[in-house]
Structures are given as C-alpha cells and as structure tokens.
Amino acid sequence: MALNNRQLQAVELLVNTNMLKQDIAAAVGVSGTTMSTWLKKPEFQEAIKAEMNRAFQPLAYKARRRLEGLIDSENEQVALAASKDALDRAGYSASQKIESTITNKEITIEITD
C-alpha cells in the first residue's frame, strides 16, 4: 500500500528535522494516535529507511573522502585507524589468530579476533 501525502510529509519531517513526533502529527494534520499507528506500519518504516538513505548519501560521500584523506595522515596512529576502518567498511576483516594445544588425547583449538 502506497503512503498518502500526509504520511510522506511526516516521513520527511521525521528524518530531516528535529521536530517531536507530536509536533509532526500536528504539522501534517493528524492526531498523535494516528502518528503512532503509522510508525508501527512496515510500509511507513520502509519509507523512513528509504528517506534516511537518501538524506545520508551526500554525507556518505563526504565521509568517504574524509576517511581517504585521513589514510594519508602524517600521524601514523590516525593513518592506521583510518586504514583499518576503511578495510572494515569494505568487508575485509583483520586476520584471526588461531591457537592450538595438543595433549595426549585431546586437541583444543581457539580462534580469536
């Protein structure tokens, strides 16, 4: 079910302003109860997620450029932290440490990050 104009306006206000939910309800001409009902609906929640993604896309580009600059920092700690963060966000995780102990009849393997 598609959202109506009031719901779309409420989504935009929820994501892009600091307004309280009760104030948003009043701004779009509905009661607080109606607003609460909308917030529970999956299609309303999906619209909020979509608006969040749309709103944050320019910030993501800016953050990526900033992170790229930090990788080239003269401060080794800053450069290392930025590199680790960039790799983590790209889906590359640090190598895991594997320790094993062998006794008479028992083998113990411990894997840690």
Secondary structure, 3 states (H helix, E strand, C coil): CCCCHHHHHHHHHHHHCCCCHHHHHHHHCCCHHHHHHHHHCHHHHHHHHHHHHHHHHHHHHHHHHHHHHHHCCCCHHHHHHHHHHHHHHCCCCCCCEEEEEECCCCEEEEEEC
